[in-house]
Amino acid sequence: MALRNNSAFRIIKDKVARNLMLALTLFSLALALIIGVGLYMKSTPILEQHSLWSLLSGDVWRPFKGQFGFLPFIMGTLWVTGISILIALPLCLLTSIYLSEYAHPYVKKVVFPMIDILAGIPPVVYGVWGILVVVPFISDKIAPHFVEYSSGYSVLAGGIILAIMIIPLIISILIEIFASIPKELRDASLSLGATNWQTIKFVLLRKSLPGIVAAIVLAISRAFGETIAVLMVCGNIPASPHSIFDSGYPLPALIANNYGEMLSIPLYDSALMLAAFILFAIIFLFNLISRIVLTRIEKKFAL
Amino acid sequence: MRLLNPRDMLVRAKKSPKVRTLFGGAAVLEPENSHLHVQKDMPMEKPHISVRNLNVYLQQNHVLKNVNIDIPSNAITCIIGPSGCGKTTLLKTFNRLLDQSLEVKIDGEVLLDGENIHDPKVDIMHIRKKMGLLSQRPVPLPMSIFDNIAYGPRIHGIRRKKKLERLVQKYLKSAGLWEEVKDRLNTPANRLSIGQQQRLCLARGLAVEPEIILGDEATSALDPISSKKIEELFLKLKEEYSIVLVTHTLRQAKRIADYIIFMYMGEVVEAGTADQLFNNPQQELTREYLSGYFS
């Protein structure tokens, strides 16, 4: 009898645990939905007066005159993110290949903790460092070779800072991915007389392609939303950048700089909410598309 | 002057090129204090691979202890012995895949047609190309069936599509897989059944035109029918290749081996023709292993 009671109790505990965890999962999923819906509802006032398309494609940002064009901010976000990925990706890929395929264990022992430290530095520190080092470097050393004048506060500066911030993230994910590729696969290629580099190029990278794509997606999502460090070095001029030495004004910086300050201007708070909603939508769509691409890749190569 | 013990002198002698020819032949030289027994009548006029005084240390563990064996050409040599006795390690010294492991120290010589493959001057890629490796579980490369076979020829510089197609067909046929896959050469290789995958890996190994096939328990992950197919292939392939198989199924060794090497705790206990070793084992340890006293 005692035995039976005991087992009944265990089963109940199991059920409770299971349902509790389900509820918590649903809650965290619902959070994303609630935030999305909330942002949308807050931004309806501006959507009633302007069409969504005119807002997205509008080039002029003059809140006092009731002109809200979001294109400069969207472009600013895309430029900064694009530059950061272009800088970070080759560097991360080669670094993590070196660390996982060639480096001596002692090198790994030294480098891995350093990467973790890099990942742990607060964004504002990167921002200050950007103002002190990267911005002057661009205005004095790089820009003069290409354009007549640049203050240094530019999308390039933002991209470089952002790249430095996402590099540790990408490297640690890539190293995990390479470590998950079985040794036998490398041996199979090597035993056919392939060099290490051929093995990496044709087997390792191919096999880890979905993982690499996933790492990039994660890094880009992070880069889209990064605010403080970018805001400090980007110049924050609401005009679409035309070169990497132009200033830019990414969406998160717009929201962080203005929210709570000029809310007496009609529709201003609604416009900022729309900016947040656009950011939300970009990240959402981006993740959705990359997920589709990922399944395509996996299907094609049957990885 | 430091006094050398006889074994050191032997190693030194072999390192000098003048004397090496002396040891290239059939003679199996044993250090005086060796308790190992290699049957002297093992007919080995021209061994394909000769291992001389091979000692391997992996992370401070003495994994292979003074191994001296000869592997004949155009025959199947099975390395048998209980798990962890160093069979696979020995196999890996043949194509220098052991170099990939960490903290490995290799002493002694592995002579391939009389050339020491552990000589630092030797081109590793060239050595590996001479050996086809078949691992425990089939590992198809993440690409199509065609590209799996063409991978080896391609990395060795063959670019012409016609030639690649001919090679792919030829080696898929040698591995007895052509009829099953000829209509779907462009599908990913891992859609094949596991037995087909193993034959694909065999074909892939053959496509770099090796002289030797190394099998590391190549049938242990397969179903009985697939294993039988692979065994039949080995019997056919030994006409053209020297085959070295690590196995811990004694029955398989009995079915296909021409020569047997029995290892225990990193040492070669006994080596000889399958007939001698199975019917007239010289060592107590061999007798016990064969009768299933331990495994």
Boltz contact constraints between the chains, C-beta under 6 A:
constraints:
  - contact:
      token1: [A, 184]
      token2: [B, 135]
      max_distance: 6.0
  - contact:
      token1: [A, 184]
      token2: [B, 139]
      max_distance: 6.0
  - contact:
      token1: [A, 185]
      token2: [B, 139]
      max_distance: 6.0
  - contact:
      token1: [A, 187]
      token2: [B, 97]
      max_distance: 6.0
  - contact:
      token1: [A, 188]
      token2: [B, 139]
      max_distance: 6.0
  - contact:
      token1: [A, 191]
      token2: [B, 95]
      max_distance: 6.0
  - contact:
      token1: [A, 191]
      token2: [B, 128]
      max_distance: 6.0
  - contact:
      token1: [A, 191]
      token2: [B, 133]
      max_distance: 6.0
  - contact:
      token1: [A, 192]
      token2: [B, 152]
      max_distance: 6.0
  - contact:
      token1: [A, 192]
      token2: [B, 208]
      max_distance: 6.0
  - contact:
      token1: [A, 193]
      token2: [B, 125]
      max_distance: 6.0
  - contact:
      token1: [A, 193]
      token2: [B, 128]
      max_distance: 6.0
  - contact:
      token1: [A, 193]
      token2: [B, 129]
      max_distance: 6.0
  - contact:
      token1: [A, 193]
      token2: [B, 208]
      max_distance: 6.0
  - contact:
      token1: [A, 194]
      token2: [B, 155]
      max_distance: 6.0
  - contact:
      token1: [A, 198]
      token2: [B, 155]
      max_distance: 6.0
  - contact:
      token1: [A, 203]
      token2: [B, 141]
      max_distance: 6.0
  - contact:
      token1: [A, 206]
      token2: [B, 142]
      max_distance: 6.0
  - contact:
      token1: [A, 207]
      token2: [B, 142]
      max_distance: 6.0
  - contact:
      token1: [A, 301]
      token2: [B, 142]
      max_distance: 6.0
  - contact:
      token1: [A, 302]
      token2: [B, 188]
      max_distance: 6.0
  - contact:
      token1: [A, 302]
      token2: [B, 190]
      max_distance: 6.0
  - contact:
      token1: [A, 303]
      token2: [B, 142]
      max_distance: 6.0
